[in-house]
Amino acid sequence: MDVIVLGAGLTVIFAALLILLLAVVSGGGGRRGLARALADIDAVYAPGAAQGRRTALSGTPHSRGPLGRAVTLLASRLTPNWAAVWLQRTLDHAGNPPSWPPARILEAQGWGLLLGVPTGALLGLLLVAVRGLPPVSTLILGALAGGVIGLWGPYLLVLNAAQRRQEQLLDTLPDTLDMLTLCVEAGLGFDAALQQVAAGIDGPLGRELARALQEMQMGKRRGEALRALADRTTIPELRNAMMSIVQATELGIPVAAVLREQSREMRVKRRQRAEERARKVPIKILFPLVFCLFPALFVVILGPGILRIIDAFSN
C-alpha cells in the first residue's frame, strides 16, 4: 500500500510539472525581432532601470533550443519582480560576467527546479524507507525542498561571486588611490591620471576605472561617471572616495589634496582591517583546537595512564 501511495505521489508531481511547463510555453510567447533587440540593448547599456532589468530577465536570447526556452520561461514566471531586480543589481556587483547573463541564470534556475523536485522526492523516499516516516508528507516536503534549492541555488552562486569581487575591490583600493595621487601630483590631469591607473592595475577595480573613463570619453560628465562607478559597488570607502572627488571637481577644490587625504584614510582603514582580522584569529582557532587537537592530545597523554589504572583496579 505504501509503495502504491509513493508511486501515485511521484506521478502527480511529474504530471503537475509537465502541465505547468506546457502552460508556460503556450502562454509566454514573449517579444520578437526589433523589440527584443532594443530590450537587450537597454539591459546592457542602462542596467539601472528596473523595467530594463525585468525585460532582460523575461527574454530568452541566450537559451538553447525550445526546451531551454521553456525552462527559462518557467523560471521567469516563478521569479518575483523584486528578485529579478535584486539579481540584476547583484550581477552589476559581480561585474556582469559575459558567460552568465540573466537569461542563462534563469535557465539554470529552471533546470535546477526540474531536477531538484524529483531529487528531493527520491531523498524523501529514502527517508521513508530508512526512518519509517509518514510517506505522503515526507515525499511532498522533500519535493518542495528540492525545488526551492534548485530554484534559488543560482542566486546564491551569483551572490558569492559578487561578494568575492567586492572584497577584491576593497583590497586594491588603497594602492589605486596612491597611484592616482602620485599621477595627479606629477602634473597629469585627472582624466590622464585615471587612464594611467586603469592601464597599470589589474583586477576588477582597474576594469571599473576603465569603464568610467570610457563613459567620460563617450560624452558623460565626470561626476555622473564616478557616481555610476560608486553605484556599481557596495564598498563605503570607494563610495566616499568617488563622492569626494566629484565634490572637489564641482567646487573647484584641488583634486590632489583630496586624493592625498583619501589615500591617508585608506591606509589607516587597511591597517585597522588587518588588526581586526588578526584579533579574530584566536576565536577562529578555538573550535578546531578544542574539538580536533585536544582530544588527540588527551588520548596520547592520558591514554596509557588510564589503561594502567584500569588494569590495576581489575587485578
N, C-alpha and C positions, 0 to 999 in steps of 0.2 A: 504493500500500500504506500509506504514512504517513497519507494522508487517511482511509483506512478505519479505521486504528487510532485516530486522533484522534476521529473521529465516534463510534466504539464507546465510547471513554473518556467523552466527554460524555454519551452516552446512559446509561451505567452510573451516572454521578454523579447525573444528574437522577432516574433511577429510584430510587436509594438514598434521595435526599432525599424523594421522594414517599412511599416506603414508611415512612420514619421519621416523616413528618408524619401519615400515616394512623394509625400505631401510637400516636402521642401523643394524637391526637384521640379514638381509640376507648378508650384506657386511662386517660386523665386526665380523668374527668368532674368532679372537684372537688366542693365542697360548695355547697349551695344554701340560699336562704331565710335563716332566722334565724341559722344557724351562720356563714354568710359575713358577715352584717351585724355579728355580735358580733366576728368576727375583724377586720373593718375598724375597728371602734371601738377594739379593743385595739391595733391597729397605729398608730392616730393618737394615742391618749392614753397609751399605755405602750410607746413605741418602744424602751425599754431591754431588753425581754425578747427573748431570742433566738428563742423559739418564735413570738412575735408577728411578728418580722421575717420569719421563714420563711413564716408564714401569709400575710402581706401580699404576699410575692413569689409565692406559689403561686396566689392568687386572680386573677381576671380581671375585676374590676368596671369597669375603665376601658377595656377593649378594645372595639373597634368591629367588630361583625359576627362571624360564625363564623370567617372567615379570620383576623381579628385575634386571636381567642381561640386559634386553632390555633397561630399563630406564637408567641404568648405562652407557651402550654404547652410548645412545643418548646424555647424558650429557658430556661424554668424547669427542664425536665428536664436540660438540658445545663449548667446553672449549679450548681456545688457549694455545699454549705451554708455553707462559710466565705466564699465570695464573696457570698452573699446577706446574711450578717451584716455584712460589710465595706461592701456597698452601702448598707444602711440607716444605718450609722454615718456614712458619707460624706455621705449625704443630710441627716442631722442637722447635720453641719458646714456644709453648703451652705444651711441654713435651711429645709429641706423645701419646695422650690418647689412651689406648688399645681399648676402646669402640668406638672410632671414627677413624678408618683407612681411608686412602684416598678413597678407593673404596666405603665405606659407605657414605662418604660425596658426592661423585659423584651420588650415588643412591638417596640421599636426594635432590640433585640438579635436578635430572630427575623427581622425584615426584613433587617437587616444581614447575617445569616448566609445567608439565601436569595439575596440579591443579591450577596454577596461571593464565594460559591463559583463561580458562572458567570463573574463578572468576572475572578477570578483565573485561571480556566481559559482565558478568552479572551486574557489577557495572556501566559499560558504558551504558548498557540498562536502569538501574535505573536513571542515569543522564539524559538520553534522555526523560524518562517519566516524571521526575520532573522538569527539567530545559528547556526542549524543544530544546536541542542541535541537531546538524546535526547527524542523526542516523549512517550512514556508518562510517564517520571519528571518531566519538566518540567510536563506537564499536571496531574499529581497534586499536585506541590508548589505550583503556582500556585493550584489549587483550595483546598488546605489553608490556604495563606497568606491568601487572600481570606476564607475562612470564619472564621479566627481574628481577623482585623482587623475584620470585620463584627460578630462576636460580642462582642468586648471593647472596641470603639470607644466605645459609650455610657458605659462605665465611666470612660474617660479624660476625657470631657467633664464628667461629674459631679465627678471629682477636681479638674479645673481650676476649676470653679465653687466648690468647697469651699475651695481654696487662695486664690482671689481674695477670698472672703468673710472668711476668717481674716485676711488682710492688712488689709482694711478695719477689722476689729475692733481689730487692733493699732494702727492709725493713730489711731483715735478714742479709745483707752483713756485716755491721759493727760489730755485735755481733759475726758472724762467724770468721771474721779476728781477733777479740780479743781472742777468744778461740784458734785459731790456733797459735797466737803469744805466748800465755801462755804455750801451749803444747810444742812448739819448745824451748822456754826459759827454760822449766823444764827439758830438756835433751832428749826429744824424737826426733827421726829422722823425716824428713818431711813426709815420707810415713806413719809412725806410727801416727804422729800427725793428718794427714789428715784422717786416719781411725777413730781416736777418735772423731774428729769433725763431720765426716759424721754420726757416730753412735749416737752422742749426740744431733744433731739438726734435728728437724722435718721440713717438708716443702720441697719445690722444690729445694732449694739450697743444702740441705743435700743429696737429691737424685742425683743431678748433681755431687757433690763431690764423692759420692759412685760410680757413673758410671765412672768418671775419674780414681778413684782408681782401679776399676775392669779392665779398659783398660790397666793400667800400669801393673797389675798382669798378664794380658794375653800376655805381651811382648811389648806393645807400650812404646815408650820413654816418660819420664815425660813431656818434653817440648811439644811433639805432643799431649799428652792427655790434658794438660792445654790449649793449643791453640784450641783444639776441643771444650773444655768447653766454652771458650770465644766466639767461633763462634756460639754456640747454644743460645747465649743471645744477647740482644740489649742494654745492660746497659754499658755505657762507663766506669763507675767506676770499674765494675767487669773485663772488658777487661784490663784496666790499671793495676789492681792488678795481674791478671794472667800473663800478659806480664812482669811485674816487677819481679815476682817470677821466670819465665823462664829465664830472663836475669841474675838474681842472680845465679841460678844454673849453667848456662852455663859459666859465667865469674868467678865463684869461690867466689862471694861475700857472706858473711854470711846471710843466709835466715832470721834469727831472726831480724837483723837490718832492713831489707827491710819490713818485716811484721809489725814491730813496727811503722815504718813511714807510711805505708799504713793504719794501724789502726787509727793513729792520724788524717790522712787526711780524712778517712771515718767518723770519729766522727764530724769533722768540717763541712763536707758537709751535714751530717744529721742534724746538728743544723741549718745550712743555709736553708735546705729544710723546716724545721719546722717553721722558721721565715717567709719564703716565703708564706707558707700556711696560717699562721696567718695574714699576711698582705692582703691576698686575701679575707679573711672572710668578711670585711665590704662591699666590692664590691658585693660579692655574696648575702649578706643580703639585699642590697639596693632595688633590684627589688621586692622581696616578701614584703618588708616593704612598698614600695610606692604603689603597686598595690593591696595588700591584707589588710594590717593593717591600713594604713592611711585612706582609705575610710570608714572603720568601725568606726574609731575614729571620723571622721568628722560627720558621721551620728549620733553618740551618743551625741557628744558635741554640734554641731551646729544645729542638727535637731529640738529640742524644740524651740530654738530662731527663726529659720526660720519659723516654724509654727506660732509662736506668731506674727511675723512681717506680715505674710500673712493675719492672722486674723485681725490685726489692720488696715491694708490698705483696707481690704474688708469691714469692718464696716464704 
